[in-house]
């Protein structure tokens, strides 16, 4: 079926959808599937992939750390890492919004970034840096960067890979509790996804996103 390209609307406000949830619940897989789907629909879609992976590859080369667990044994270094992840996440989000895509999908939100600061850092490790991260986090949230947040609940299946720390996957429940408290700042924007089936998740999210796009006349009603 041929793709019909529509004239781009002027002064369009980007629909920003952040994906949140504990480690290994399937955020990346869904973002990739949805990006591909809406690209085929002819929409102007952009995506922000997981920032922490990019930053860790730099820290691995410059500081000789091989895993996240190893980095967490050096508290000040891990705080520096978390600060860089948050700053780069915010910078990428702001720059892409300046391009005004019709749909922006974010594989992680600043909530997910800040979660790991709370779980694995202490203010006593480096109070100035810890306070800087916290201040930056809450200041950015005031701008309400996400129109919608898709929150994926833990479902017992842990998606291991070479990057994700095993302790993160083994602490999904703890992460979920803390993350729910953090995201309560945007409670009116959260859609909870409880199903474990990728097909059911995808179908539900297409239903939701189609509705948001139609309200902005970005899809035919």
trRosetta pair geometry for C-beta under 8 A, 3 or more apart (Angstrom, degrees):
i j d omega theta_ij theta_ji phi_ij phi_ji
3 40 6.7 -134 -92 -179 126 54
3 41 7.4 154 -136 -174 104 14
3 42 4.7 159 179 -68 106 104
4 42 6.1 -63 74 -51 48 168
5 42 5.2 -158 -98 -156 52 121
6 42 6.5 106 3 132 84 128
8 12 7.1 -102 175 -6 83 139
8 44 6.6 32 -112 -22 115 141
8 102 7.7 -137 -137 -56 89 111
9 12 4.5 100 86 -67 102 113
9 102 8.0 90 34 -102 102 107
9 217 7.1 104 -71 92 152 107
9 218 7.4 -99 5 -90 132 78
12 100 6.0 119 71 175 88 114
12 102 6.1 -32 142 -105 147 73
12 216 7.2 86 -152 170 95 125
12 218 7.6 91 -151 -83 133 111
13 216 7.3 -128 59 -128 86 135
14 97 5.6 -140 35 -133 149 75
14 100 5.7 -150 -53 -145 103 50
14 101 5.7 62 -122 67 115 62
14 102 6.8 -172 -123 -151 64 11
14 103 7.3 164 -163 -89 78 12
14 104 5.2 35 169 -10 124 116
15 102 6.9 8 20 156 96 57
15 103 5.3 -19 65 -111 102 64
15 104 6.9 177 86 26 50 73
15 147 5.6 -86 -151 51 60 148
15 148 7.4 8 -180 12 92 110
15 209 7.8 130 130 -151 144 83
15 212 5.5 122 -144 138 145 124
15 213 6.7 -100 1 -83 162 67
15 216 6.7 -145 -52 1 116 153
15 218 7.7 -117 -8 15 129 159
16 93 7.7 59 -143 -159 138 103
16 97 7.1 -21 -73 -93 128 108
16 104 4.6 -16 -109 69 68 116
16 106 6.8 26 -174 -17 89 119
16 145 6.4 -85 119 155 159 65
16 146 5.2 -120 114 -125 108 49
16 147 5.1 123 52 6 74 89
16 148 7.5 170 92 33 54 66
17 103 7.3 -9 8 -168 112 87
17 104 6.9 164 24 86 65 60
17 105 5.6 -17 69 -110 100 61
17 106 6.8 -176 91 20 48 82
17 146 7.0 77 -130 -159 19 95
17 147 7.0 -47 -72 62 58 88
17 148 4.8 -13 -114 73 80 101
17 149 7.5 163 -163 -94 57 26
17 150 6.2 35 174 -14 103 106
17 209 6.9 -39 -60 -104 162 107
18 106 4.4 -25 -111 67 67 123
18 108 7.5 -41 -165 119 94 23
18 109 3.7 57 178 -79 140 113
18 111 7.7 111 139 21 143 108
18 145 7.7 66 -45 106 132 96
18 146 4.1 -56 0 -114 118 140
18 148 7.5 -178 29 94 66 52
18 149 4.9 -21 70 -113 97 77
18 150 7.2 -170 92 26 45 71
19 27 4.3 145 133 -151 126 102
19 30 6.5 160 -124 79 149 119
19 31 5.7 -116 -1 -63 152 108
19 105 7.3 25 -21 -176 110 84
19 106 6.3 -171 16 88 75 64
19 107 5.8 -13 51 -119 123 40
19 108 6.8 -24 75 -43 81 25
19 109 7.2 176 59 -31 35 91
19 149 7.7 158 -93 -163 18 63
19 150 5.0 -21 -109 68 68 103
19 152 6.9 19 -173 -12 93 110
20 27 7.4 69 -56 -105 5 135
20 108 7.3 80 -98 -141 58 39
20 109 5.1 -34 -75 17 104 118
20 111 5.5 8 -125 74 135 127
20 112 5.6 -160 -131 -52 79 105
20 149 5.5 2 6 -176 123 110
20 150 7.0 157 25 79 70 50
20 151 5.0 -26 76 -105 98 72
20 152 7.3 177 86 20 44 73
20 179 6.5 174 164 177 110 125
20 183 6.1 136 124 -85 163 141
21 25 4.3 -84 133 57 131 148
21 26 7.9 -13 85 49 148 67
21 27 5.9 176 47 -61 109 110
21 112 7.7 -6 41 -94 36 117
21 151 5.7 136 -69 -167 88 57
21 152 3.7 -48 -53 61 164 81
21 153 6.8 -115 -131 -61 117 18
21 154 7.4 166 -178 -54 103 59
21 176 7.4 0 -159 -105 65 84
21 179 7.0 129 -127 125 22 160
22 25 5.5 96 65 -32 74 121
22 154 5.3 1 42 -69 136 102
22 168 7.8 170 177 169 84 85
22 171 7.9 -147 -158 106 124 63
22 172 4.2 107 136 -151 151 74
22 173 7.7 2 -87 -44 165 18
22 175 3.9 117 -120 93 98 124
22 176 4.8 -51 -43 -60 123 79
22 179 6.5 -154 -66 7 68 147
23 164 5.7 143 -176 -155 122 122
23 165 7.6 -56 -152 55 169 76
23 168 3.9 46 14 145 165 113
23 169 5.4 -99 106 -75 116 58
23 172 6.5 -120 55 -96 74 79
23 175 6.4 111 3 6 83 177
24 157 7.8 -145 149 114 103 61
24 158 4.6 13 152 -154 152 64
24 159 4.3 176 -153 42 81 75
24 160 7.1 6 -116 -63 128 42
24 164 6.2 114 -63 174 95 163
24 168 7.3 143 -13 115 106 97
24 169 4.7 55 -17 -114 152 95
24 172 6.7 -82 59 -89 109 119
25 152 4.3 159 129 115 127 119
25 153 7.1 -178 -151 92 143 19
25 154 5.8 -101 -95 -96 116 49
25 155 6.8 109 -141 9 88 90
25 159 7.7 -127 -21 12 10 112
25 172 7.3 125 -61 -145 99 122
26 29 4.9 -52 -164 41 78 118
26 30 5.8 75 139 -23 91 102
26 152 6.0 -144 61 -177 90 160
26 159 6.5 122 -72 -19 63 145
26 198 7.0 -145 -162 -97 143 89
26 201 7.3 82 118 80 141 177
27 30 6.2 -68 -156 39 28 106
27 31 6.3 24 156 -19 67 110
27 107 5.6 128 136 -152 104 75
27 108 6.7 92 134 -58 154 61
27 152 6.1 -154 -73 18 77 140
28 31 5.8 -57 -146 36 31 111
28 32 6.4 30 158 -18 65 107
28 49 7.6 46 -129 -148 98 83
28 50 6.5 -42 -87 -29 113 119
28 107 5.3 54 -101 -152 64 132
29 32 6.0 -60 -153 36 28 110
29 33 6.4 24 154 -16 64 109
29 159 7.8 -144 -24 -117 125 168
29 198 6.7 -68 133 -125 132 122
30 33 5.7 -57 -146 38 33 110
30 34 6.1 25 160 -14 69 110
30 150 7.6 -125 121 117 148 148
30 152 7.5 174 1 -69 150 139
30 198 7.5 -155 -81 -144 80 83
30 201 6.1 -82 -103 133 123 127
30 202 6.8 -162 -131 -85 84 74
30 205 6.8 95 -171 3 120 167
31 34 6.0 -60 -143 42 27 106
31 35 6.1 32 157 -24 64 109
31 47 6.2 120 167 -147 110 122
31 49 7.8 155 114 -107 145 61
31 105 5.0 155 -147 148 90 123
31 106 7.6 -98 -120 90 135 16
31 107 4.3 -101 7 -78 170 97
32 35 5.8 -53 -144 33 26 113
32 36 6.5 24 158 -15 61 108
33 36 6.0 -60 -153 38 28 109
33 37 6.3 27 152 -21 64 111
33 198 7.6 142 -38 179 164 107
33 202 5.6 -69 128 -111 144 121
34 37 5.5 -53 -143 36 33 114
34 38 6.2 18 165 -8 68 108
34 105 5.8 156 95 -107 120 155
34 202 7.3 -164 -68 -136 81 82
34 205 6.3 -68 -89 121 129 132
34 206 7.4 -165 -118 -76 91 75
34 209 7.1 119 -155 -16 124 166
35 38 6.6 -65 -145 43 23 97
35 39 6.1 29 156 -24 62 112
35 45 5.8 166 -146 137 68 135
35 47 4.8 -19 -101 -59 138 137
35 105 5.6 -127 -73 45 90 147
36 39 5.7 -57 -147 33 26 116
36 40 6.6 25 156 -18 62 107
37 40 6.0 -65 -161 34 28 108
37 41 6.8 25 146 -20 64 106
37 202 7.8 143 -42 -169 154 110
37 206 6.8 -80 140 -99 156 115
38 41 5.1 -47 -148 31 44 117
38 43 4.7 -38 167 47 95 130
38 45 4.8 116 102 -69 114 146
38 103 5.7 -52 149 66 157 157
38 209 7.4 -81 -76 136 131 142
39 43 6.9 -90 -91 60 28 78
39 45 5.2 -102 -72 41 73 129
41 219 7.4 -20 163 -106 136 108
43 102 5.1 -116 -170 73 96 132
43 103 5.5 29 147 9 137 120
43 213 7.4 -70 -103 -134 142 141
43 218 6.6 54 -119 165 110 114
43 219 7.9 -35 -74 -69 117 91
44 101 4.8 -149 128 -149 93 73
44 102 4.5 108 56 3 86 96
44 103 7.3 151 84 24 54 73
45 101 6.0 88 -136 175 14 131
45 102 6.9 -50 -71 61 54 86
45 103 4.7 -20 -111 72 81 103
45 104 7.6 167 -160 -83 58 32
45 105 6.9 14 -174 -2 104 106
46 96 5.1 -175 127 -167 149 122
46 99 6.8 94 -51 82 157 132
46 101 4.0 -169 -2 -26 106 161
46 103 7.5 170 27 91 60 56
46 104 5.2 -13 68 -112 93 76
46 105 7.5 -176 92 28 45 69
47 104 7.4 164 -88 -161 32 56
47 105 4.8 -18 -110 69 83 95
47 106 7.5 172 -159 -83 57 32
47 107 6.9 38 179 -15 101 100
48 51 7.3 -10 165 -52 102 94
48 89 7.5 98 159 -147 138 68
48 92 5.3 125 -131 129 122 125
48 93 6.3 -30 -59 -81 165 69
48 96 6.4 -134 -63 -2 105 157
48 104 7.3 28 -10 180 98 99
48 105 7.5 -166 26 95 66 51
48 106 4.7 1 53 -121 110 75
48 107 6.5 -152 94 29 62 74
48 108 7.8 -97 110 56 100 81
49 53 7.5 -53 136 44 106 124
49 54 7.8 105 93 -32 106 114
49 107 5.2 1 -139 46 40 133
50 53 5.0 71 99 -2 106 108
50 54 7.8 166 103 -6 63 85
50 107 5.1 -73 -51 115 70 113
50 108 5.3 87 -114 -8 72 131
51 54 5.8 -62 -163 37 46 109
51 55 6.1 33 150 -14 79 110
51 85 5.4 134 110 -156 113 76
51 88 5.2 161 -165 100 131 110
51 89 4.6 -126 2 -76 160 82
51 92 6.7 -169 -90 14 120 145
51 108 6.8 -118 15 75 86 138
51 113 7.4 -4 59 -90 123 120
52 55 5.8 -60 -143 43 34 106
52 56 5.9 37 159 -25 69 108
52 85 5.0 16 -92 -127 74 133
52 108 7.5 147 -3 -89 104 178
52 113 7.4 178 -59 -111 107 82
53 56 5.9 -54 -144 33 26 111
53 57 6.8 31 156 -24 61 102
53 163 5.6 -15 -113 -151 98 160
54 57 6.1 -54 -158 26 30 111
54 58 7.2 26 148 -14 61 103
54 88 7.4 -135 84 140 122 154
55 58 5.7 -55 -160 34 40 112
55 59 6.4 34 148 -15 71 107
55 81 6.4 135 135 -160 121 79
55 84 5.2 153 -148 113 137 114
55 85 5.1 -131 30 -82 160 76
55 88 6.2 178 -67 26 119 152
56 59 5.5 -56 -144 42 37 109
56 60 6.0 46 154 -29 69 103
56 68 6.9 -48 -124 -78 138 85
56 71 7.8 -116 -133 -26 94 157
56 81 7.2 48 -91 -157 67 126
56 163 7.0 126 76 -152 154 106
57 60 5.6 -47 -146 29 29 117
57 61 6.8 25 155 -14 60 104
58 61 6.1 -62 -156 37 31 106
58 62 6.1 6 158 -2 69 115
59 62 6.0 -65 -132 50 30 97
59 63 5.2 -19 -177 25 72 118
59 65 6.0 -15 135 44 98 116
59 71 6.7 40 136 -109 138 138
59 77 7.6 124 -160 173 124 104
59 81 5.6 4 -77 -103 160 111
60 63 7.2 -58 -104 55 11 79
60 64 7.4 38 -175 -131 45 6
60 65 5.7 -97 -109 72 57 68
60 66 6.6 77 -140 -105 104 31
63 71 7.6 76 100 -112 137 97
63 77 6.2 132 -162 -153 158 134
65 70 4.8 172 -158 103 92 113
65 71 4.4 67 179 -72 161 85
65 74 7.6 -121 -83 23 130 128
65 77 7.4 150 -43 140 143 143
66 70 5.6 59 48 19 73 156
67 70 4.6 102 56 3 80 101
67 71 7.1 -143 97 -3 47 85
67 165 6.7 111 168 -103 100 85
68 71 5.6 -55 -150 36 36 111
68 72 6.3 38 152 -24 67 105
68 163 7.7 69 -28 171 114 63
68 164 7.8 -28 9 -165 141 26
68 165 4.0 -91 70 -60 126 117
68 168 7.5 7 93 -26 151 122
69 72 5.7 -55 -150 32 31 113
69 73 7.3 41 150 -28 60 97
69 165 5.3 138 -47 -139 84 114
69 166 7.5 -13 -48 36 133 83
69 167 6.2 115 -94 3 108 122
70 73 5.9 -47 -165 17 37 115
71 74 6.2 -69 -166 43 45 97
71 77 5.9 -123 -163 112 82 113
71 78 5.1 126 140 -86 92 89
71 81 6.2 28 168 -18 141 160
72 75 7.6 29 -173 -89 50 52
72 78 5.0 62 -105 -88 49 152
72 120 5.2 -70 -134 -177 122 131
72 165 7.9 46 -12 -117 134 159
74 77 3.9 21 112 26 116 123
74 78 6.3 146 82 -21 66 87
75 78 5.8 -61 -146 37 29 108
75 79 6.4 29 158 -18 66 105
75 121 6.5 124 -160 -129 89 73
75 122 7.1 -31 -152 35 138 87
75 125 3.8 -124 151 -140 129 129
75 126 7.2 169 127 -11 98 95
76 79 5.7 -52 -149 35 33 112
76 80 6.5 38 151 -20 64 103
76 125 6.0 -169 -70 163 60 96
76 126 5.0 97 -117 -45 85 131
76 129 7.5 108 -148 31 73 155
77 80 5.6 -52 -152 34 33 114
77 81 6.4 37 148 -21 64 104
78 81 5.3 -49 -149 34 36 117
78 82 6.4 37 152 -19 66 103
78 120 6.4 -88 151 125 146 117
78 121 6.3 -162 106 -82 110 100
79 82 5.6 -51 -145 37 34 111
79 83 6.3 38 153 -21 64 104
79 117 7.3 75 -124 -132 70 92
79 121 5.2 107 -86 -130 91 138
79 125 5.8 166 -38 109 137 127
79 126 5.1 -173 76 44 163 124
79 129 4.8 95 144 117 126 134
79 130 6.3 -64 -141 -69 132 73
79 133 7.3 -125 -166 -26 86 142
80 83 5.7 -53 -150 34 31 114
80 84 6.5 28 153 -17 64 106
80 129 6.8 -56 -75 -154 58 151
81 84 5.9 -58 -151 37 30 109
81 85 6.4 32 153 -21 65 106
82 85 5.6 -50 -145 34 33 114
82 86 6.4 32 157 -17 65 105
82 113 7.0 137 -162 174 79 85
82 116 6.2 -157 -110 95 117 101
82 117 4.7 131 173 -81 152 93
82 121 6.6 -93 11 -33 158 145
82 133 6.1 16 119 -120 107 151
83 86 6.0 -57 -151 37 29 109
83 87 6.3 23 156 -15 65 110
83 129 5.9 -84 -56 -169 140 100
83 132 6.6 27 -123 96 122 115
83 133 5.3 -109 -95 -80 77 103
84 87 5.8 -57 -142 40 31 109
84 88 6.0 25 161 -14 67 110
85 88 6.2 -61 -144 41 24 105
85 89 6.1 30 156 -24 63 110
85 113 5.3 -175 122 -142 110 113
86 89 5.7 -55 -146 34 28 115
86 90 6.4 23 158 -15 64 107
86 110 6.3 67 -141 -141 86 93
86 113 4.8 144 -88 144 76 142
86 114 6.8 65 -99 -68 123 74
86 117 7.8 1 -47 -41 131 135
86 133 5.9 126 20 -143 160 89
86 136 6.1 111 135 103 131 130
86 137 6.5 -67 -152 -76 140 85
87 90 6.0 -57 -149 38 29 107
87 91 6.2 29 154 -19 64 110
87 136 7.2 -39 -81 173 75 159
88 91 5.5 -53 -142 39 33 113
88 92 6.1 32 159 -19 67 106
89 92 6.1 -59 -150 36 25 107
89 93 6.4 24 154 -19 62 109
89 108 7.2 -87 -127 109 129 111
89 110 5.8 154 115 -88 136 76
89 113 5.5 -125 -1 -55 162 151
90 93 5.7 -56 -148 36 30 112
90 94 6.3 26 157 -17 66 109
90 110 6.6 41 -71 -86 88 126
90 136 7.3 -112 -26 166 159 110
90 140 5.5 -102 -117 -114 127 148
91 94 6.0 -60 -148 38 28 107
91 95 6.2 23 158 -16 65 111
92 95 5.9 -58 -143 39 29 109
92 96 6.2 23 162 -15 66 109
93 96 6.3 -62 -148 38 25 104
93 97 6.4 25 156 -19 62 110
93 106 7.0 13 -102 -104 104 134
93 145 5.9 27 156 -171 144 136
94 97 5.8 -56 -149 35 29 112
94 98 6.8 37 151 -26 62 101
95 98 5.6 -49 -158 24 35 116
95 99 7.4 33 147 -17 61 99
96 99 5.6 -49 -162 28 44 113
96 101 6.8 -25 169 3 94 115
96 104 6.0 125 127 -126 124 128
97 100 7.0 41 176 -75 46 47
97 104 6.9 -39 -83 -51 71 164
101 104 5.4 122 68 -66 118 82
102 213 7.5 55 154 -130 112 101
102 216 7.9 168 -162 107 93 137
102 218 5.2 144 -172 -141 128 139
103 209 7.4 52 -134 -170 134 119
103 213 7.0 -27 -74 -90 117 112
103 218 7.7 145 -47 147 97 157
106 109 6.0 83 115 -82 132 67
106 146 7.3 -98 34 -103 141 109
108 112 4.3 -112 -154 68 87 145
108 113 6.7 91 160 -46 119 80
109 112 5.3 109 51 4 62 95
109 113 7.5 -116 106 0 42 88
109 145 8.0 156 -153 87 99 116
109 146 6.1 -26 -124 -53 129 146
109 149 6.5 -21 -48 -124 157 111
110 113 5.1 -48 -149 36 45 117
110 114 6.0 41 155 -18 73 105
110 137 5.9 169 157 -137 119 79
110 140 5.9 133 -57 95 177 139
110 141 7.0 -139 80 -67 135 86
110 145 7.4 76 2 48 121 144
111 114 6.1 -61 -147 40 27 105
111 115 6.5 46 150 -39 62 100
111 149 7.8 40 13 -139 144 145
111 179 6.3 91 150 -151 111 84
111 182 4.8 144 -151 124 99 125
111 183 5.2 39 -144 -76 160 84
111 185 7.9 -172 -94 42 114 116
111 186 7.9 -106 -56 22 136 124
112 115 5.5 -36 -152 11 33 123
112 116 7.8 27 158 -15 57 96
112 179 7.1 19 -96 -124 61 122
113 116 6.9 -67 -174 28 33 101
113 117 7.5 29 140 -15 66 105
113 137 7.8 -161 88 -107 105 108
114 117 5.3 -50 -158 31 50 117
114 118 6.5 45 149 -17 74 102
114 133 7.1 155 -118 156 84 104
114 134 7.7 98 -144 -106 118 54
114 137 4.7 73 -88 -125 137 146
114 182 6.5 164 87 -144 118 147
115 118 6.0 -65 -159 37 31 107
115 119 6.2 18 154 -13 69 114
115 175 6.3 58 171 -152 135 88
115 178 5.9 123 -143 109 91 117
115 179 5.3 -6 -102 -84 134 89
115 182 6.4 -116 -80 0 83 159
116 119 5.6 -54 -135 43 36 108
116 120 5.6 -13 179 21 72 114
116 121 7.8 68 134 -7 62 100
117 120 7.3 -80 -128 54 14 76
117 121 5.0 -36 -164 32 58 129
117 130 7.3 149 -179 -136 114 76
117 133 5.5 -168 -131 134 160 149
117 134 7.7 -162 125 -66 146 74
118 121 7.3 -28 -63 49 10 85
118 178 6.0 178 100 -175 136 138
118 182 7.8 -159 -1 -68 154 126
119 171 7.7 134 -163 123 140 147
119 174 7.2 110 -125 128 120 115
119 175 6.9 -18 -77 -97 152 77
119 178 6.5 -175 -69 42 98 171
121 125 5.7 -100 -164 31 82 146
121 130 6.2 -178 138 -106 125 106
122 125 4.9 117 64 -21 77 96
122 130 7.6 -54 120 -93 30 152
123 127 5.2 43 169 -110 85 73
123 130 4.5 -163 -120 100 62 161
123 131 7.3 61 -140 -50 104 78
124 127 6.8 8 -103 -61 27 90
125 129 8.0 -64 100 64 91 115
125 130 6.8 113 58 -52 91 123
126 129 4.2 15 117 31 118 116
126 130 6.0 146 83 -22 66 89
127 130 5.7 -58 -140 40 29 111
127 131 6.0 26 162 -17 67 109
128 131 6.1 -59 -148 39 25 107
128 132 6.3 28 153 -23 62 108
129 132 5.5 -51 -147 32 32 115
129 133 6.6 34 155 -19 64 102
130 133 6.0 -55 -154 33 30 110
130 134 6.5 26 152 -15 64 109
131 134 5.6 -56 -145 40 34 111
131 135 6.0 34 157 -20 68 108
132 135 5.9 -56 -145 38 27 110
132 136 6.2 26 157 -17 64 110
133 136 5.9 -59 -147 38 26 110
133 137 6.2 32 154 -25 63 109
134 137 5.7 -54 -149 31 28 116
134 138 6.6 14 161 -7 64 107
135 138 6.4 -65 -149 42 27 99
135 139 6.0 26 157 -19 65 113
136 139 5.8 -58 -142 38 27 111
136 140 6.3 27 161 -20 63 109
137 140 6.2 -65 -157 34 22 107
137 141 6.7 20 153 -20 61 108
138 141 5.6 -50 -147 31 37 115
138 142 7.1 52 153 -32 62 93
139 142 6.0 -43 -165 12 36 116
140 143 6.1 -52 -172 25 46 110
140 145 6.5 -8 161 -28 92 131
141 144 7.3 43 175 -76 52 39
141 145 7.3 -85 -115 7 40 97
141 185 5.7 -7 178 142 146 144
141 186 7.4 -125 -158 -51 108 106
144 147 7.9 67 149 -84 99 47
144 186 7.5 136 -134 -112 77 107
144 189 8.0 151 -160 -47 99 154
146 149 5.2 61 133 -65 144 87
146 186 6.5 36 68 -160 112 161
146 189 6.2 133 108 138 94 147
147 189 6.7 -166 155 -147 30 124
147 212 7.6 126 120 -159 129 139
148 189 5.5 -155 -117 179 36 90
148 190 7.9 134 -169 -99 61 22
148 191 6.4 6 -174 -3 107 111
148 208 7.7 160 -178 151 158 122
148 212 6.7 -87 -27 -87 145 157
149 183 6.4 -161 125 -154 160 123
149 186 5.7 91 -7 111 139 133
149 189 5.3 78 8 115 91 98
149 190 4.8 -31 74 -102 105 69
149 191 7.2 173 84 22 52 68
150 190 8.0 146 -96 -155 15 61
150 191 5.5 -24 -109 67 61 100
150 193 6.1 23 -177 -17 92 124
150 205 6.5 21 -120 -116 147 117
150 208 8.0 142 -94 85 108 154
151 179 8.0 161 -144 133 112 116
151 180 7.9 86 -169 -99 148 73
151 183 6.5 135 -91 131 133 170
151 190 5.2 11 -12 -164 124 110
151 191 6.9 170 21 77 78 44
151 192 5.3 -32 71 -107 105 59
151 193 6.7 174 81 18 49 79
152 193 5.1 -27 -104 68 62 113
152 201 7.7 22 -115 -136 109 136
153 176 6.9 60 -147 -138 65 132
153 192 6.5 35 -38 -170 111 96
153 193 6.7 -163 7 82 82 56
153 194 5.2 4 34 -109 135 61
154 172 4.4 119 -113 150 137 125
154 173 6.4 -94 38 -78 166 57
154 176 5.3 -87 -13 -59 115 142
155 194 7.8 130 -87 -177 106 51
155 196 4.1 158 175 -97 153 104
156 196 7.6 -26 41 -106 94 142
157 196 6.6 108 8 -158 124 121
158 169 4.3 89 -161 -175 127 117
158 170 7.8 19 -115 -67 159 47
158 172 7.0 -137 -97 -43 100 135
159 164 7.7 84 99 21 74 161
159 169 7.7 -150 55 -117 45 125
160 164 6.5 -143 -144 68 47 118
160 166 7.2 13 -124 -102 110 79
160 169 6.3 -28 -87 -62 77 171
161 164 5.3 81 50 11 81 102
164 168 5.8 -109 -179 65 90 130
164 169 6.1 78 139 -44 123 108
165 168 4.4 96 71 -6 91 104
165 169 7.4 -171 94 -3 53 82
166 169 5.7 -56 -153 39 41 108
166 170 6.1 35 152 -16 72 111
167 170 5.6 -58 -141 44 33 109
167 171 6.1 15 161 -6 67 115
168 171 6.2 -74 -146 47 25 97
168 172 7.8 66 151 -71 58 62
168 175 7.0 49 -163 -57 74 146
169 172 6.4 0 -166 -50 39 98
171 174 4.5 -38 180 39 96 117
171 175 5.7 103 119 -25 87 95
172 175 5.7 -60 -149 40 30 113
172 176 6.1 34 155 -26 67 107
173 176 5.6 -52 -149 31 30 115
173 177 6.7 31 154 -20 63 101
174 177 5.9 -53 -153 31 33 110
174 178 6.6 23 155 -10 66 107
175 178 6.1 -63 -149 42 31 105
175 179 5.7 26 158 -18 69 116
176 179 5.8 -58 -138 41 26 110
176 180 6.2 31 160 -25 63 105
177 180 6.0 -55 -152 30 25 111
177 181 6.9 23 151 -16 60 104
178 181 5.8 -57 -158 34 35 111
178 182 6.5 32 149 -17 68 106
179 182 5.5 -52 -146 37 37 112
179 183 6.0 25 160 -11 70 109
180 183 6.1 -59 -138 44 28 102
180 184 6.8 50 153 -45 59 93
181 184 5.8 -38 -162 1 32 119
182 185 6.6 -36 167 2 49 109
183 186 5.7 -60 -170 50 69 92
183 187 7.0 113 131 -78 74 59
183 190 6.0 87 152 -82 122 138
184 187 4.9 8 -152 -58 52 111
186 189 4.6 -45 168 42 98 115
186 190 6.3 115 110 -44 86 93
187 190 5.8 -52 -149 13 37 118
191 208 6.1 58 -147 -136 173 159
193 201 5.7 63 -176 -130 134 94
193 204 6.6 150 -122 92 101 141
193 205 7.3 -10 -93 -63 138 100
195 200 4.3 -84 141 105 155 131
195 201 5.7 -160 82 -63 105 74
195 204 7.0 142 26 -11 133 145
197 200 3.8 71 77 13 114 107
197 201 6.4 -177 89 -11 57 83
198 201 5.6 -54 -144 38 30 114
198 202 6.1 31 157 -21 65 108
199 202 5.9 -54 -145 36 26 110
199 203 6.3 25 157 -17 62 109
200 203 5.8 -55 -145 38 30 110
200 204 6.2 30 158 -19 65 108
201 204 5.9 -61 -150 37 27 109
201 205 6.2 17 158 -13 65 112
202 205 6.0 -62 -146 41 27 106
202 206 6.3 29 157 -20 65 107
203 206 5.9 -53 -145 35 29 110
203 207 6.5 33 153 -21 62 105
204 207 5.7 -56 -157 33 31 115
204 208 6.6 27 150 -15 65 105
205 208 5.5 -51 -146 38 38 111
205 209 5.9 30 159 -14 70 109
206 209 6.0 -56 -135 44 28 105
206 210 5.9 36 160 -25 64 108
207 210 6.1 -54 -145 33 21 113
207 211 6.8 23 154 -20 57 107
208 211 5.9 -62 -161 32 30 112
208 212 6.7 23 151 -14 67 105
209 212 5.6 -53 -149 37 38 110
209 213 6.2 37 153 -18 69 107
210 213 5.7 -58 -147 39 30 111
210 214 6.2 31 155 -22 66 107
210 219 5.9 -74 -154 70 73 166
211 214 5.8 -54 -145 33 29 111
211 215 6.7 34 154 -23 61 102
212 215 5.8 -51 -155 27 33 114
212 216 7.1 12 153 -1 62 106
213 216 6.1 -70 -158 47 35 99
213 218 4.2 -92 -170 74 86 109
213 219 4.3 61 118 -3 117 110
214 217 7.2 35 -170 -82 38 28
214 218 7.3 -101 -69 51 24 68
214 219 4.9 -58 -75 69 71 97
214 220 7.5 -19 -118 102 94 18
214 221 5.2 103 -162 -94 119 71
